[in-house]
């Protein structure tokens, strides 16, 4: 794979297909400083697509770590005015929001998780127009990967840095369908395949899903009346079709916030705020997480649950076959963006307004009345194993196989 030749094509894909950037529209790009050469390619692609402006917010994990280590707790309880202006102003100006993920999975190890929790609360309070712009379909947004040396060495620890970077870039390009002659066409075809299963799931209108696996997962989650399955892309309120995640292999919806019972076990490590949570489990009763355990990172898991009351409830159930390209690659990326597309997953925290009929026109009170979970958190964790079974249960008690042995079953194949 000629990485150097393919990177401009990947940048173009993110701008034109991921963000569906329109002439005159501004772009807000957040990117690790280590990925500056690729950031310039993205900026060039945006200008070529007719961007009204391109603003880059540089992310330096090393500096962020120092802040989390040394700043007073009060620094994490309010978002500085300049950052509020940047994020809220971009959303209110109709900007496309592109975030490149390339952080060191171990870069925030040892930081007090309470600081992350405080910052999450402050961010969602003080930058509400920014987050609502994405949540309520007013702004296009896309999260994608950009290789950095620390991330590459974590994923490929046995290789020299240069070779590890080549391998990681190759995996990023392949999983984003950016390594062929027509990436945009590949995404159209991929989205169409996902839409077929979405239509089947929406036609079924399941009342609940029951999950079982040999690792101890035995869990039932209830569905909202009128819930809507989505995936393969999203649509803004003005009708713009875009891809929030590149890559994506998932079909998802938001469940009833008060209907989750049983135990789920993790299938992959969760990288949360630069630290890993490994071999963990969560037990739910009446929709709420009431107990949990972990081989490593239990304090981080607990900090997620303590974000707010809604963080103990589920905002997402997502279906991803074990046969997905990311799972079959055999690569553990230590990045939720990638690893969530290797396995079925759930998310603690905020639900999706677009996953309930009329949700994009509702305020928070209306969403809560329709049992969509509200929270400052939204943290995906992977539960899909090679032996996972998922059974859909209709309102009249009929059981329908959805997954068997980790993959689509019955009419969903």
N, C-alpha and C positions, 0 to 999 in steps of 0.2 A: 504494500500500500504506500503510495507516494503522499505522505502526510502533508508536505509543504504545498503540493499542488491542490490538495483537497480542502485545506482550511478556508480559503476564500469562498469556496462553494458552500461550506458549512455556515460561514458568517452570513452569506446571502440567504440561506434557508431560514436561519433564525429570524432575520429581519423581515423577509417577505412572506414566509409561510407561518412561522411561529407567531410573530407579532402582527402579520398582515398590515404592515405599515403603509399608510396612505400618504400621497403627496401633501406636503405642508404640515404633517403631523409631527410633533416633537417626540423624541425618544429619550427616556431616562435609562441609562445603562449602569448597573452596579456590577463591579468586577474586581477580583483579587489583583493586587498590584503585580503579583508574579505573572499574571496572564496579560500584561500590558501589550505585547506584540499582537496577540489575537484581538484584544479590545480595539486596537487601531483598525484591524480588518473589519470588525463589526461596524465601527463608526464610518468607515469608507463605504460599506455596503448600504448603510442607512442614508448617507448623502446621495449615493447613486440612485436610491429608491425615491428621492425627493423629500427627505426629512425636512421639517421646518426648522429643527435645531436638534443637536445631540449633546446631552449633558451626561458626563461620566462621574459617578460616585465611586471613588477608589476605596476598596476594602483592604485593610492591612491587619491580618489576624494577630500578628506579633504586637502591634500597638494596642489592638483591642484587648489582648491578654493582659498587657500592663495596666490598662485602665481597670479591668475587672479585678486585678490583684490589689491595686493601690488606691483607687478613688474611694471617697466616702460613699456609704450606702445611699445617701441622698442623691448622688449623681445618677442613680439608676431609677429614681422614683419620678423623674420628669424628663421629657425629651427637650433638648435645647431648642430655642426658638428658631435658630438657623436651619435645623434639621426638619422641624415642622414645616417651615416655609418651603424647603426643597421638596419634600415628599407630598405634602398637601397641595402645594402650588402646581406640581407636575400633574397630579391626578385631576385637579380642577381645570387645567389647561387641555385635558384630553390626551395626555401623553401615552404612548405605548411604553410599557414597563418591562424591561428585559434584565433578568438577573442571571449572572454566570456563577455557577457553584464550583469552587475548586479548593475549599478549605482543607487544611490538615485535619484528618479525623481525630487526631490526638492533641490538637492545638490548644484546647481549653481544659485539658486534664488538670485536676486539682483545684479548680475554681469553685467557690461556694455556689451551689446551684440556686440558692435564694436570690443571688444577684441577677441571674437570668430570668427568674420568675418576676422579679420586680420590674425589670426592663420590658418584659413582654406586656405586663399590665399597663405600664406607662405608654408604650408605643401604641397600643390599640386604643387607649384613651386620647392621647394627644395628637395622634395621626389618623384619626377616625376617617376623614375624607379620603385619605390614601387607601386604607384597607377596604372601606366601603366601595370605593371606585372599582376595585377588583372583584369584591364579593358580590356586588349587585349588578355586575355586567355593564358598567359604564366605561371601564378602561380595559383594553387588551393587555395581556401580560404573558410572559413566557419565562420559564426557568430552564436552563440548560447547563451543560457541563463545559468546563475549560480546564485542561490539564495543568497542574502545578507540580513542582518537584516533590514537595512533602507528601501530597496525595498519591503521586505515582509510586513513591517508595513504600508507602503503606500497602498499596494494592499489589505491587510486585517487589517484595522485599529482597528477593535474591538477585536482582539485576542492578547493574550500575545505573546511576541517575539518568543518563542520556537514553539508555535502552528502555528503562522504565517509563520515561516520558513518551517515547515512541509507541510502546505497547498501550499505554493509557489513551493517548490520542487515537490510536487505531480502534480501541474499544468504544470510545466516545462516538467516533464517526460512524462505526458500524451500527451501533444501537440506535443512533439518530437517523439511520437510513440516509446518511450523507456521503456514502462511499460509492454510489452508483452514478450512472449517467444522467438520471433525472430524479433528484431527491424530492422535488415538489410533487411530481407524479406519484412517487412511491408513497408519500404521505397521503395523497388523495385515495389511493387504493387501500392503504392500511386503515384509514378512517372508515371507508365503505364496509370493510370486513367487520369492524367493530360494530357498526350501525346495525347490521343484520341481527346480531345477538342482543343488542339493546332493544330492538323492536320485539323480539321474542320475550324478553324479561318483562318489558312494560305490558305486553299483552297478558302475561300470566297474572300480574298484580298480586304477587305472593303476600300472605299475611305475616310469614316468618321464614327465617332460614335457620336450619340446624346444622352445626359444624361438629365433626368428630375426627380425631386423629389418634394414632397410637401413642403420641407423646403426652396424652392426658387431656387434650382439648375436647371439651364436651360443652357446647355453648349454643344457646338459642337467642337470636336477636329478632325483635319484632319490627315490622315495616309500618311506615306511616300510610294511612289511607290516601290514595292518590299519589303515592311516591313515584318519582320519575328516575329511571336509570339513565346515565349519561356516560360519555367517554369518547375518546378519539378526536376530541376538539370541543370547542365551546363557542357560543354566539353571544355577542353583546346585545344590548337593548336596541341598538341601531342596525342590527343584522349583520355585523361583521363576524365572519368565521375565523377563528384563530386556534392555536394549540398552546395551552398553558404549560404543558410539560413536553420536553423533547429529551429523552424518549418517553413514550407512554404505551403501555400494553393493557391498561386497566379499564374495566367497566365498573362504575360506582354509583352509589346513591346515599342518601342520608336516612338512617333508620329512625324509629320512634325513640326519643331520648330516654324514656322510662321503661323500655321493654328490652332488657338484656339480662340474661341469667346464665350462670355457669362459669366455667374456667376456660381461659385461652392461654396457650403456651406460645412463646415466640419461636419463630423458625430461623431467624437471622438476627445478628446483633443490631442494635439501634444506635446510630450515631446522633447524639443530642447535644447541641451546643459544644461541639468539639470534644466530647467524651463518649465512651461506649457503655451501653447497657446490654448485658449479655445473659443468655439463658434465663429469661424472666417469665413470670406468669402473672395474670391478673384475674381475680374472681369478682364477678358482677352479681348484684342482686337488685331487682326492680330498676334496672337501668344504670345503677351507680357502681363504680369500682369500690369494693369494701375491703379488699385485702390484696396484697401483692408480694412477690419475692423475686430475687435476682441473684445469680451467681456473682455478678459484678455490676456496679453502678446503681445499686438500690437507692442511694440518696438522690440520684438524678431522676430516676423513675418517680420517686415520691414527690420531687419538686414539680414535675409535670402535673401530677394529680392535685397538687396544692396551689396551682396557678389561680384557680377560682372554682366556684361550685360546678360550673359546666365542664371543667377539665376532667371530672370523674365520670362523665357520660360520653357516649359515642356520637360523633358527628359524621362518620363515614363507614360504610362497608364497601370493599372493593374486591372484585373478582379478577384474578390473574392466573392463567394456566401454568402449571409446572413446565409445560412445553414452550413457554415464551422464549424468544431469542436470548434475553438477558439471563434467564435461569439456565438455559442450555450452554451458555458461554462458560459457565463454571467459575466466573469471576465474582468475588465478593468486593463490591466497590466501596463499602463503608460510607455510603452516601444514600440517604433516603430517596433522593430523586431516582437513582438507579435501582437500588435494592427493593424498593416497593413495587417495581415493575418486573421483579423476578418471582413474586409470591403474592397470594391473596393477603390482604391486609385490612386492618381496622384503623380508625383514627380517633384518638381522644380529643375532645374539644369541639370546636365550631363545626356546624353543619353547613350544607350548601343551599342557599335560597333557590337555586335553579332546579333542585331535586324535589320540590313540592310544587304542585300546580299553583301558578300565580305568585310564587315566592319572590320573584324579582320586583314585584310591585308592593310587597309587604314591608312594614317597618319591623323592628325587633319584636315588638309586642305581638304583631300578627304572626311572625314566624314561630314564636314561643307557643302561641295558641294552636299552631299546627304541628307541635311536637318536634320542631327542628331545634337542635341543641345550639345554645349560645355560649361563647367563651372567648377569651383572649388567646387561648391555645388552639392549635390544630397540629397534632403530632401523630404521624403514621407509624404503625409498627406491624411487622410482617409475621403472619401466622400460617402461611401456606406451606405445607409439606408435600412430599411425593405421595403420601397415602391419604391426604385430606379428602374427606367426603363432605359435600354440602347438599342438603335436601331442602327443596322449597316446599312450604306447606301453604296450601290455599286456605281461603276463609272458611271453606266447608270441610277442611281436614284432609284433603287429598294430598299425598306426598309425591313430589316430582323430583327425580334425580337431576341435579344441576352440575355437580362435580363428583367424579369418582376417581380414586387414585391420583388426585392432584390436578386433573384435567377436566375439561368440559365433558358432559355426559348426555346421553339420550339425544333429544332433538337439538340440543345446543352445540353438538359437535360440528 
